Amino acid sequence: MLPGAQNKAFKSMQVDERALIRVEAMIHSMTLGERANPSIINGSRRKRIAAGSGVTVQEINRLLNQFEMMKKMMKMMKHKGGGNRLPFGF
């Protein structure tokens, strides 16, 4: 389970531990520079990360797209004054 998930809303959420392990493997296959600045990840880097983590390039693309969406969402929340609140009433 996720650390710090004491909130009732978090307890009711279903977390796929295998998916978390896969994401962790993908992130660990990135260099420190790629983790700090994902925009530098080009096609050959995506192939290397996929091979190193045992997933497909499509899964690497999905992870990077999710990261970008979350980044935009956090930026929107920050600008709307909701910086300390979690989205969707949690």
PDB file as gemmi writes it, atoms N, CA and C in Angstrom:
CRYST1    1.000    1.000    1.000  90.00  90.00  90.00 P 1                      
ATOM      1  N   MET A   1       0.834  -1.191   0.000  1.00  0.00           N  
ATOM      2  CA  MET A   1       0.000   0.000   0.000  1.00  0.00           C  
ATOM      3  C   MET A   1       0.869   1.241   0.000  1.00  0.00           C  
ATOM      4  N   LEU A   2       0.300   2.362  -0.326  1.00  0.00           N  
ATOM      5  CA  LEU A   2       1.044   3.608  -0.384  1.00  0.00           C  
ATOM      6  C   LEU A   2       1.358   4.120   1.015  1.00  0.00           C  
ATOM      7  N   PRO A   3       2.562   4.603   1.227  1.00  0.00           N  
ATOM      8  CA  PRO A   3       2.884   5.167   2.532  1.00  0.00           C  
ATOM      9  C   PRO A   3       2.073   6.423   2.782  1.00  0.00           C  
ATOM     10  N   GLY A   4       1.648   6.621   4.010  1.00  0.00           N  
ATOM     11  CA  GLY A   4       0.894   7.807   4.375  1.00  0.00           C  
ATOM     12  C   GLY A   4      -0.553   7.795   3.932  1.00  0.00           C  
ATOM     13  N   ALA A   5      -1.066   6.671   3.513  1.00  0.00           N  
ATOM     14  CA  ALA A   5      -2.451   6.596   3.029  1.00  0.00           C  
ATOM     15  C   ALA A   5      -3.393   6.340   4.199  1.00  0.00           C  
ATOM     16  N   GLN A   6      -3.448   7.278   5.116  1.00  0.00           N  
ATOM     17  CA  GLN A   6      -4.297   7.137   6.289  1.00  0.00           C  
ATOM     18  C   GLN A   6      -5.709   7.667   6.032  1.00  0.00           C  
ATOM     19  N   ASN A   7      -5.836   8.565   5.087  1.00  0.00           N  
ATOM     20  CA  ASN A   7      -7.109   9.177   4.771  1.00  0.00           C  
ATOM     21  C   ASN A   7      -8.096   8.126   4.260  1.00  0.00           C  
ATOM     22  N   LYS A   8      -9.360   8.263   4.659  1.00  0.00           N  
ATOM     23  CA  LYS A   8     -10.395   7.310   4.254  1.00  0.00           C  
ATOM     24  C   LYS A   8     -10.537   7.235   2.734  1.00  0.00           C  
ATOM     25  N   ALA A   9     -10.410   8.361   2.064  1.00  0.00           N  
ATOM     26  CA  ALA A   9     -10.526   8.377   0.602  1.00  0.00           C  
ATOM     27  C   ALA A   9      -9.415   7.552  -0.032  1.00  0.00           C  
ATOM     28  N   PHE A  10      -8.220   7.634   0.519  1.00  0.00           N  
ATOM     29  CA  PHE A  10      -7.110   6.853  -0.017  1.00  0.00           C  
ATOM     30  C   PHE A  10      -7.281   5.375   0.281  1.00  0.00           C  
ATOM     31  N   LYS A  11      -7.853   5.041   1.424  1.00  0.00           N  
ATOM     32  CA  LYS A  11      -8.034   3.634   1.782  1.00  0.00           C  
ATOM     33  C   LYS A  11      -9.011   2.941   0.843  1.00  0.00           C  
ATOM     34  N   SER A  12      -9.992   3.686   0.331  1.00  0.00           N  
ATOM     35  CA  SER A  12     -10.992   3.079  -0.547  1.00  0.00           C  
ATOM     36  C   SER A  12     -10.487   2.925  -1.982  1.00  0.00           C  
ATOM     37  N   MET A  13      -9.373   3.551  -2.317  1.00  0.00           N  
ATOM     38  CA  MET A  13      -8.833   3.467  -3.678  1.00  0.00           C  
ATOM     39  C   MET A  13      -8.136   2.128  -3.881  1.00  0.00           C  
ATOM     40  N   GLN A  14      -8.301   1.566  -5.066  1.00  0.00           N  
ATOM     41  CA  GLN A  14      -7.622   0.327  -5.425  1.00  0.00           C  
ATOM     42  C   GLN A  14      -6.303   0.682  -6.107  1.00  0.00           C  
ATOM     43  N   VAL A  15      -5.211   0.190  -5.559  1.00  0.00           N  
ATOM     44  CA  VAL A  15      -3.896   0.471  -6.116  1.00  0.00           C  
ATOM     45  C   VAL A  15      -3.322  -0.827  -6.668  1.00  0.00           C  
ATOM     46  N   ASP A  16      -2.925  -0.796  -7.918  1.00  0.00           N  
ATOM     47  CA  ASP A  16      -2.319  -1.959  -8.553  1.00  0.00           C  
ATOM     48  C   ASP A  16      -0.823  -1.938  -8.250  1.00  0.00           C  
ATOM     49  N   GLU A  17      -0.415  -2.771  -7.312  1.00  0.00           N  
ATOM     50  CA  GLU A  17       0.984  -2.812  -6.886  1.00  0.00           C  
ATOM     51  C   GLU A  17       1.911  -3.164  -8.048  1.00  0.00           C  
ATOM     52  N   ARG A  18       1.451  -4.029  -8.950  1.00  0.00           N  
ATOM     53  CA  ARG A  18       2.284  -4.399 -10.099  1.00  0.00           C  
ATOM     54  C   ARG A  18       2.540  -3.201 -11.002  1.00  0.00           C  
ATOM     55  N   ALA A  19       1.520  -2.366 -11.173  1.00  0.00           N  
ATOM     56  CA  ALA A  19       1.692  -1.169 -12.001  1.00  0.00           C  
ATOM     57  C   ALA A  19       2.693  -0.216 -11.353  1.00  0.00           C  
ATOM     58  N   LEU A  20       2.631  -0.092 -10.036  1.00  0.00           N  
ATOM     59  CA  LEU A  20       3.587   0.764  -9.338  1.00  0.00           C  
ATOM     60  C   LEU A  20       5.009   0.244  -9.486  1.00  0.00           C  
ATOM     61  N   ILE A  21       5.170  -1.062  -9.433  1.00  0.00           N  
ATOM     62  CA  ILE A  21       6.496  -1.665  -9.593  1.00  0.00           C  
ATOM     63  C   ILE A  21       7.030  -1.400 -10.996  1.00  0.00           C  
ATOM     64  N   ARG A  22       6.149  -1.480 -12.000  1.00  0.00           N  
ATOM     65  CA  ARG A  22       6.560  -1.222 -13.387  1.00  0.00           C  
ATOM     66  C   ARG A  22       6.973   0.238 -13.566  1.00  0.00           C  
ATOM     67  N   VAL A  23       6.200   1.154 -12.986  1.00  0.00           N  
ATOM     68  CA  VAL A  23       6.533   2.577 -13.082  1.00  0.00           C  
ATOM     69  C   VAL A  23       7.871   2.840 -12.393  1.00  0.00           C  
ATOM     70  N   GLU A  24       8.062   2.226 -11.246  1.00  0.00           N  
ATOM     71  CA  GLU A  24       9.327   2.389 -10.525  1.00  0.00           C  
ATOM     72  C   GLU A  24      10.497   1.883 -11.374  1.00  0.00           C  
ATOM     73  N   ALA A  25      10.314   0.752 -12.041  1.00  0.00           N  
ATOM     74  CA  ALA A  25      11.369   0.209 -12.904  1.00  0.00           C  
ATOM     75  C   ALA A  25      11.672   1.163 -14.053  1.00  0.00           C  
ATOM     76  N   MET A  26      10.630   1.767 -14.636  1.00  0.00           N  
ATOM     77  CA  MET A  26      10.840   2.711 -15.728  1.00  0.00           C  
ATOM     78  C   MET A  26      11.629   3.925 -15.245  1.00  0.00           C  
ATOM     79  N   ILE A  27      11.260   4.443 -14.095  1.00  0.00           N  
ATOM     80  CA  ILE A  27      11.939   5.626 -13.559  1.00  0.00           C  
ATOM     81  C   ILE A  27      13.385   5.300 -13.202  1.00  0.00           C  
ATOM     82  N   HIS A  28      13.611   4.121 -12.626  1.00  0.00           N  
ATOM     83  CA  HIS A  28      14.975   3.723 -12.261  1.00  0.00           C  
ATOM     84  C   HIS A  28      15.849   3.485 -13.490  1.00  0.00           C  
ATOM     85  N   SER A  29      15.237   3.236 -14.642  1.00  0.00           N  
ATOM     86  CA  SER A  29      16.000   3.032 -15.871  1.00  0.00           C  
ATOM     87  C   SER A  29      16.389   4.348 -16.536  1.00  0.00           C  
ATOM     88  N   MET A  30      15.887   5.453 -16.002  1.00  0.00           N  
ATOM     89  CA  MET A  30      16.233   6.773 -16.527  1.00  0.00           C  
ATOM     90  C   MET A  30      17.488   7.284 -15.831  1.00  0.00           C  
ATOM     91  N   THR A  31      18.231   8.126 -16.541  1.00  0.00           N  
ATOM     92  CA  THR A  31      19.376   8.785 -15.916  1.00  0.00           C  
ATOM     93  C   THR A  31      18.857   9.908 -15.019  1.00  0.00           C  
ATOM     94  N   LEU A  32      19.730  10.440 -14.167  1.00  0.00           N  
ATOM     95  CA  LEU A  32      19.328  11.549 -13.305  1.00  0.00           C  
ATOM     96  C   LEU A  32      18.898  12.755 -14.138  1.00  0.00           C  
ATOM     97  N   GLY A  33      19.583  12.986 -15.246  1.00  0.00           N  
ATOM     98  CA  GLY A  33      19.219  14.093 -16.124  1.00  0.00           C  
ATOM     99  C   GLY A  33      17.848  13.914 -16.752  1.00  0.00           C  
ATOM    100  N   GLU A  34      17.528  12.676 -17.127  1.00  0.00           N  
ATOM    101  CA  GLU A  34      16.212  12.391 -17.720  1.00  0.00           C  
ATOM    102  C   GLU A  34      15.111  12.531 -16.681  1.00  0.00           C  
ATOM    103  N   ARG A  35      15.402  12.147 -15.455  1.00  0.00           N  
ATOM    104  CA  ARG A  35      14.406  12.310 -14.392  1.00  0.00           C  
ATOM    105  C   ARG A  35      14.156  13.781 -14.108  1.00  0.00           C  
ATOM    106  N   ALA A  36      15.219  14.573 -14.115  1.00  0.00           N  
ATOM    107  CA  ALA A  36      15.096  15.996 -13.819  1.00  0.00           C  
ATOM    108  C   ALA A  36      14.449  16.765 -14.963  1.00  0.00           C  
ATOM    109  N   ASN A  37      14.666  16.314 -16.188  1.00  0.00           N  
ATOM    110  CA  ASN A  37      14.165  17.022 -17.361  1.00  0.00           C  
ATOM    111  C   ASN A  37      13.660  16.018 -18.399  1.00  0.00           C  
ATOM    112  N   PRO A  38      12.433  15.517 -18.229  1.00  0.00           N  
ATOM    113  CA  PRO A  38      11.915  14.484 -19.136  1.00  0.00           C  
ATOM    114  C   PRO A  38      11.792  14.925 -20.589  1.00  0.00           C  
ATOM    115  N   SER A  39      11.837  16.219 -20.846  1.00  0.00           N  
ATOM    116  CA  SER A  39      11.702  16.684 -22.231  1.00  0.00           C  
ATOM    117  C   SER A  39      12.903  16.288 -23.090  1.00  0.00           C  
ATOM    118  N   ILE A  40      14.020  15.883 -22.490  1.00  0.00           N  
ATOM    119  CA  ILE A  40      15.196  15.472 -23.270  1.00  0.00           C  
ATOM    120  C   ILE A  40      15.100  14.028 -23.739  1.00  0.00           C  
ATOM    121  N   ILE A  41      14.050  13.320 -23.337  1.00  0.00           N  
ATOM    122  CA  ILE A  41      13.924  11.901 -23.675  1.00  0.00           C  
ATOM    123  C   ILE A  41      13.426  11.771 -25.113  1.00  0.00           C  
ATOM    124  N   ASN A  42      14.352  11.430 -26.006  1.00  0.00           N  
ATOM    125  CA  ASN A  42      14.011  11.246 -27.416  1.00  0.00           C  
ATOM    126  C   ASN A  42      13.762   9.763 -27.700  1.00  0.00           C  
ATOM    127  N   GLY A  43      13.618   9.424 -28.962  1.00  0.00           N  
ATOM    128  CA  GLY A  43      13.273   8.054 -29.350  1.00  0.00           C  
ATOM    129  C   GLY A  43      14.272   7.006 -28.902  1.00  0.00           C  
ATOM    130  N   SER A  44      15.559   7.272 -29.090  1.00  0.00           N  
ATOM    131  CA  SER A  44      16.563   6.273 -28.702  1.00  0.00           C  
ATOM    132  C   SER A  44      16.630   6.119 -27.189  1.00  0.00           C  
ATOM    133  N   ARG A  45      16.425   7.201 -26.467  1.00  0.00           N  
ATOM    134  CA  ARG A  45      16.402   7.116 -25.004  1.00  0.00           C  
ATOM    135  C   ARG A  45      15.182   6.318 -24.538  1.00  0.00           C  
ATOM    136  N   ARG A  46      14.057   6.524 -25.218  1.00  0.00           N  
ATOM    137  CA  ARG A  46      12.848   5.774 -24.860  1.00  0.00           C  
ATOM    138  C   ARG A  46      13.069   4.273 -25.055  1.00  0.00           C  
ATOM    139  N   LYS A  47      13.738   3.914 -26.156  1.00  0.00           N  
ATOM    140  CA  LYS A  47      14.039   2.497 -26.401  1.00  0.00           C  
ATOM    141  C   LYS A  47      14.941   1.939 -25.311  1.00  0.00           C  
ATOM    142  N   ARG A  48      15.963   2.702 -24.909  1.00  0.00           N  
ATOM    143  CA  ARG A  48      16.880   2.251 -23.868  1.00  0.00           C  
ATOM    144  C   ARG A  48      16.162   2.085 -22.535  1.00  0.00           C  
ATOM    145  N   ILE A  49      15.314   3.049 -22.183  1.00  0.00           N  
ATOM    146  CA  ILE A  49      14.566   2.981 -20.926  1.00  0.00           C  
ATOM    147  C   ILE A  49      13.626   1.780 -20.949  1.00  0.00           C  
ATOM    148  N   ALA A  50      12.953   1.569 -22.085  1.00  0.00           N  
ATOM    149  CA  ALA A  50      12.032   0.434 -22.213  1.00  0.00           C  
ATOM    150  C   ALA A  50      12.779  -0.884 -22.059  1.00  0.00           C  
ATOM    151  N   ALA A  51      13.924  -1.004 -22.718  1.00  0.00           N  
ATOM    152  CA  ALA A  51      14.704  -2.244 -22.625  1.00  0.00           C  
ATOM    153  C   ALA A  51      15.218  -2.455 -21.203  1.00  0.00           C  
ATOM    154  N   GLY A  52      15.639  -1.389 -20.560  1.00  0.00           N  
ATOM    155  CA  GLY A  52      16.176  -1.494 -19.207  1.00  0.00           C  
ATOM    156  C   GLY A  52      15.138  -1.820 -18.159  1.00  0.00           C  
ATOM    157  N   SER A  53      13.894  -1.454 -18.421  1.00  0.00           N  
ATOM    158  CA  SER A  53      12.840  -1.683 -17.435  1.00  0.00           C  
ATOM    159  C   SER A  53      11.933  -2.851 -17.796  1.00  0.00           C  
ATOM    160  N   GLY A  54      12.134  -3.444 -18.965  1.00  0.00           N  
ATOM    161  CA  GLY A  54      11.338  -4.602 -19.355  1.00  0.00           C  
ATOM    162  C   GLY A  54       9.924  -4.281 -19.785  1.00  0.00           C  
ATOM    163  N   VAL A  55       9.721  -3.076 -20.322  1.00  0.00           N  
ATOM    164  CA  VAL A  55       8.398  -2.682 -20.806  1.00  0.00           C  
ATOM    165  C   VAL A  55       8.531  -2.255 -22.264  1.00  0.00           C  
ATOM    166  N   THR A  56       7.416  -1.905 -22.879  1.00  0.00           N  
ATOM    167  CA  THR A  56       7.432  -1.463 -24.270  1.00  0.00           C  
ATOM    168  C   THR A  56       7.639   0.050 -24.336  1.00  0.00           C  
ATOM    169  N   VAL A  57       8.013   0.519 -25.513  1.00  0.00           N  
ATOM    170  CA  VAL A  57       8.171   1.958 -25.724  1.00  0.00           C  
ATOM    171  C   VAL A  57       6.827   2.659 -25.530  1.00  0.00           C  
ATOM    172  N   GLN A  58       5.736   1.983 -25.895  1.00  0.00           N  
ATOM    173  CA  GLN A  58       4.406   2.570 -25.713  1.00  0.00           C  
ATOM    174  C   GLN A  58       4.126   2.847 -24.235  1.00  0.00           C  
ATOM    175  N   GLU A  59       4.580   1.959 -23.357  1.00  0.00           N  
ATOM    176  CA  GLU A  59       4.375   2.182 -21.925  1.00  0.00           C  
ATOM    177  C   GLU A  59       5.217   3.351 -21.420  1.00  0.00           C  
ATOM    178  N   ILE A  60       6.405   3.520 -21.981  1.00  0.00           N  
ATOM    179  CA  ILE A  60       7.234   4.681 -21.638  1.00  0.00           C  
ATOM    180  C   ILE A  60       6.523   5.949 -22.098  1.00  0.00           C  
ATOM    181  N   ASN A  61       5.976   5.928 -23.314  1.00  0.00           N  
ATOM    182  CA  ASN A  61       5.229   7.081 -23.826  1.00  0.00           C  
ATOM    183  C   ASN A  61       4.037   7.391 -22.934  1.00  0.00           C  
ATOM    184  N   ARG A  62       3.328   6.368 -22.496  1.00  0.00           N  
ATOM    185  CA  ARG A  62       2.172   6.553 -21.627  1.00  0.00           C  
ATOM    186  C   ARG A  62       2.594   7.212 -20.307  1.00  0.00           C  
ATOM    187  N   LEU A  63       3.697   6.736 -19.727  1.00  0.00           N  
ATOM    188  CA  LEU A  63       4.192   7.308 -18.473  1.00  0.00           C  
ATOM    189  C   LEU A  63       4.551   8.782 -18.654  1.00  0.00           C  
ATOM    190  N   LEU A  64       5.248   9.097 -19.731  1.00  0.00           N  
ATOM    191  CA  LEU A  64       5.642  10.487 -19.975  1.00  0.00           C  
ATOM    192  C   LEU A  64       4.424  11.375 -20.229  1.00  0.00           C  
ATOM    193  N   ASN A  65       3.421  10.852 -20.929  1.00  0.00           N  
ATOM    194  CA  ASN A  65       2.189  11.618 -21.154  1.00  0.00           C  
ATOM    195  C   ASN A  65       1.445  11.856 -19.846  1.00  0.00           C  
ATOM    196  N   GLN A  66       1.379  10.847 -18.985  1.00  0.00           N  
ATOM    197  CA  GLN A  66       0.733  11.008 -17.683  1.00  0.00           C  
ATOM    198  C   GLN A  66       1.463  12.054 -16.848  1.00  0.00           C  
ATOM    199  N   PHE A  67       2.791  12.023 -16.903  1.00  0.00           N  
ATOM    200  CA  PHE A  67       3.577  13.007 -16.169  1.00  0.00           C  
ATOM    201  C   PHE A  67       3.253  14.417 -16.641  1.00  0.00           C  
ATOM    202  N   GLU A  68       3.204  14.614 -17.957  1.00  0.00           N  
ATOM    203  CA  GLU A  68       2.906  15.938 -18.505  1.00  0.00           C  
ATOM    204  C   GLU A  68       1.505  16.402 -18.106  1.00  0.00           C  
ATOM    205  N   MET A  69       0.528  15.492 -18.131  1.00  0.00           N  
ATOM    206  CA  MET A  69      -0.841  15.848 -17.734  1.00  0.00           C  
ATOM    207  C   MET A  69      -0.887  16.257 -16.269  1.00  0.00           C  
ATOM    208  N   MET A  70      -0.191  15.507 -15.413  1.00  0.00           N  
ATOM    209  CA  MET A  70      -0.177  15.839 -13.986  1.00  0.00           C  
ATOM    210  C   MET A  70       0.541  17.166 -13.743  1.00  0.00           C  
ATOM    211  N   LYS A  71       1.584  17.418 -14.495  1.00  0.00           N  
ATOM    212  CA  LYS A  71       2.314  18.677 -14.369  1.00  0.00           C  
ATOM    213  C   LYS A  71       1.401  19.856 -14.703  1.00  0.00           C  
ATOM    214  N   LYS A  72       0.632  19.722 -15.788  1.00  0.00           N  
ATOM    215  CA  LYS A  72      -0.307  20.771 -16.182  1.00  0.00           C  
ATOM    216  C   LYS A  72      -1.400  20.942 -15.134  1.00  0.00           C  
ATOM    217  N   MET A  73      -1.890  19.833 -14.606  1.00  0.00           N  
ATOM    218  CA  MET A  73      -2.945  19.876 -13.603  1.00  0.00           C  
ATOM    219  C   MET A  73      -2.460  20.577 -12.332  1.00  0.00           C  
ATOM    220  N   MET A  74      -1.253  20.266 -11.908  1.00  0.00           N  
ATOM    221  CA  MET A  74      -0.695  20.900 -10.714  1.00  0.00           C  
ATOM    222  C   MET A  74      -0.473  22.392 -10.946  1.00  0.00           C  
ATOM    223  N   LYS A  75      -0.064  22.754 -12.151  1.00  0.00           N  
ATOM    224  CA  LYS A  75       0.137  24.165 -12.469  1.00  0.00           C  
ATOM    225  C   LYS A  75      -1.196  24.908 -12.426  1.00  0.00           C  
ATOM    226  N   MET A  76      -2.260  24.283 -12.952  1.00  0.00           N  
ATOM    227  CA  MET A  76      -3.583  24.899 -12.928  1.00  0.00           C  
ATOM    228  C   MET A  76      -4.063  25.071 -11.499  1.00  0.00           C  
ATOM    229  N   MET A  77      -3.849  24.069 -10.663  1.00  0.00           N  
ATOM    230  CA  MET A  77      -4.274  24.158  -9.266  1.00  0.00           C  
ATOM    231  C   MET A  77      -3.510  25.266  -8.551  1.00  0.00           C  
ATOM    232  N   LYS A  78      -2.249  25.396  -8.843  1.00  0.00           N  
ATOM    233  CA  LYS A  78      -1.419  26.418  -8.212  1.00  0.00           C  
ATOM    234  C   LYS A  78      -1.937  27.808  -8.564  1.00  0.00           C  
ATOM    235  N   HIS A  79      -2.292  28.013  -9.837  1.00  0.00           N  
ATOM    236  CA  HIS A  79      -2.764  29.317 -10.284  1.00  0.00           C  
ATOM    237  C   HIS A  79      -4.168  29.632  -9.782  1.00  0.00           C  
ATOM    238  N   LYS A  80      -4.948  28.626  -9.451  1.00  0.00           N  
ATOM    239  CA  LYS A  80      -6.301  28.855  -8.961  1.00  0.00           C  
ATOM    240  C   LYS A  80      -6.344  28.977  -7.443  1.00  0.00           C  
ATOM    241  N   GLY A  81      -5.204  28.998  -6.796  1.00  0.00           N  
ATOM    242  CA  GLY A  81      -5.170  29.161  -5.351  1.00  0.00           C  
ATOM    243  C   GLY A  81      -5.422  27.886  -4.586  1.00  0.00           C  
ATOM    244  N   GLY A  82      -5.430  26.754  -5.252  1.00  0.00           N  
ATOM    245  CA  GLY A  82      -5.674  25.487  -4.580  1.00  0.00           C  
ATOM    246  C   GLY A  82      -4.400  24.705  -4.358  1.00  0.00           C  
ATOM    247  N   GLY A  83      -3.298  25.385  -4.152  1.00  0.00           N  
ATOM    248  CA  GLY A  83      -2.013  24.730  -4.042  1.00  0.00           C  
ATOM    249  C   GLY A  83      -1.895  23.737  -2.904  1.00  0.00           C  
ATOM    250  N   ASN A  84      -2.635  23.941  -1.826  1.00  0.00           N  
ATOM    251  CA  ASN A  84      -2.512  23.052  -0.676  1.00  0.00           C  
ATOM    252  C   ASN A  84      -3.598  21.983  -0.631  1.00  0.00           C  
ATOM    253  N   ARG A  85      -4.520  22.018  -1.579  1.00  0.00           N  
ATOM    254  CA  ARG A  85      -5.613  21.053  -1.569  1.00  0.00           C  
ATOM    255  C   ARG A  85      -5.418  20.003  -2.641  1.00  0.00           C  
ATOM    256  N   LEU A  86      -5.952  18.835  -2.394  1.00  0.00           N  
ATOM    257  CA  LEU A  86      -5.925  17.778  -3.395  1.00  0.00           C  
ATOM    258  C   LEU A  86      -7.144  17.911  -4.299  1.00  0.00           C  
ATOM    259  N   PRO A  87      -7.036  17.490  -5.549  1.00  0.00           N  
ATOM    260  CA  PRO A  87      -8.173  17.628  -6.462  1.00  0.00           C  
ATOM    261  C   PRO A  87      -9.312  16.680  -6.117  1.00  0.00           C  
ATOM    262  N   PHE A  88     -10.482  16.997  -6.569  1.00  0.00           N  
ATOM    263  CA  PHE A  88     -11.668  16.146  -6.489  1.00  0.00           C  
ATOM    264  C   PHE A  88     -12.126  15.898  -5.050  1.00  0.00           C  
ATOM    265  N   GLY A  89     -11.889  16.828  -4.149  1.00  0.00           N  
ATOM    266  CA  GLY A  89     -12.453  16.739  -2.808  1.00  0.00           C  
ATOM    267  C   GLY A  89     -11.803  15.777  -1.856  1.00  0.00           C  
ATOM    268  N   PHE A  90     -10.598  15.354  -2.115  1.00  0.00           N  
ATOM    269  CA  PHE A  90      -9.923  14.447  -1.181  1.00  0.00           C  
ATOM    270  C   PHE A  90      -9.442  15.207   0.029  1.00  0.00           C  
TER     271      PHE A  90                                                      
END                                                                             
